[in-house]
Amino acid sequence: MYQRILVPTDGSVTSEKGLDEAISLAKLTGGHIRLLNVVDAMPVVVDADAFAGYSAEILPLLREGGQIVLDRARQRVAAAGVQVDTCLREVMAERVHEIVLEEATGWKADLIVIGTHGRRGVKRMLLGSDAEQILRTANVPVLLVRGA
């Protein structure tokens, strides 16, 4: 039960709560955690005028930031005595939730644990929710951990 736990993380307080829950579950089940950070390069690519001359500098910084998030999270998981590995993916033409679902399928995850803001109403309609899209379309169980 829940031997392969996928945890998308962006380093936010909300995703840290999801990671805490995943660590607890992995300790109970003797499971393995895969940490996933998705670098969203789309704003840089789509708004080329606004980022003209900077995209060559911005994308490596986004990747570096994603790797820092993964390294910090990996240290937390390892310190808890849980087996862990990391994956950094980049979005160009896809949405973040699509990458998470691809990784869950490819890695054969038993569970996806996601920290969520729990937005409702107009905020959810305007901002959308990758967590909600994952919940609706994943082929494996999804645990949403609500932030403060």
N, C-alpha and C positions, 0 to 999 in steps of 0.2 A: 504494500500500500504506500503510495507516494514516495517511490524511490528516486524519481527524477523530477525535481522541482525547478521550474523555470521562473526566474524573478527578473522582470524588466525593471531597471533602475535608472533614474536620472540624477540621483544625489539629493533630491528634495526631501524635506521632512516627511512628506506623505509617502514617498517611495521607501524611506528608511523604516517607516512603520510596517510596511509590507515585508521588508527584508527581515525585520525582527520576528515576525510571525512565521516566515519561511524557515528561519533558523530553528525556532522552537519545534516546528513540525519535523524538520529533518533530523533533529536530535532524537525525537520520539520514535521515528521510523527507521533510523539509520540511513537516511536518504542522502542524496547528492544534490547540490544546488548548482545550477548554471545561471550566472548573472549575465544579463543582456543589457547593453546600452545601444540605443539607436540614435545615430547622428543624423539630424534632419537638415540636409543641405539644400532643400528645396527653396527656402526664402532667398538664399544667395544666388541660386541658379535662375529663379523666376524673375526676380527684380534686378536684372543685370545692370540697369541704369543706375540704381541706387548703390550697387556694390561694384560698379565699374572700377577696375584696377585693384580691387581689394579681394576678390574671390580667391585668387591664388594664395592670399595670406589668411583669409578667414577659414577656409575649409580645413587646413592643417591645424589651426587653433581649435576648431570644433572637435576634430578627431582627438587631439591631445586632451582636451577637457573631458571627453567621453572616457578615455583611457584612465585618467585620474580618478573619475567616479568609480570605474570598475576596480581599480587597484585598492581604493579605500574600502569598498564593500567586500572585496575578496579577503582583505586582512581581517575584517570583522567576522566573516564566516569562518575562516581558518582558525581564528582565536577561540571560537566557540567549539572547535573540534569537529567541524562538519566538512566533508569532502566538497571541494568547490572548483569550478573552472569559469572562465569568462569568455564572452563573445561581444565584439564590437561590430556593429553593422551600420551601413550608411543608406539613407533613403534619398533617392533622386526623384523617381516618378511614382513611388508607392507611398501609402500612408503608414504611419508607425504601427498601427494595429496589424497591418498585413505582414510586416516583417516579424512581429512577435508570433503570429500564427504560423508563419513559415518555419521559424526556429523551433517552435513547439512540436511541429510535425516532423521536421528533419531530425531533431534530437530525440524524438520519441518521449516527450515529457509526459509524466503521469498527472501533473498538476501545474497550473500557472497561478502565481501569487502576485497580486498587483495592489499597490497603494493607490487609493483614489481620493479625489477631493470631495466626492459626493455632491457635485453640483446638481441643482434642480432648476426647473422652470426655464426662464429666458436665458440665464447664463449657460445652461446645458445646451439649449438650442443654438445659441450663438457660437459657443466655443467648441461644441462637439465633445465627444468623449471616446478616446481610444479604449479606455477600460470597458466602456459599455459595448463597443463593437467587438472586443475580444470576448466578452461574456456571451454575447448573442451568437457568435459564430464559431467558437472554439470547439474542437472535437474531444477535448479533455476537460475535467472539472477546473473551474476558475474560482479562486478565493479572492474576493475584494476586501481589502482592509482599509477602512475609512480613516482619513486623517482627522486631525483636531477640528 
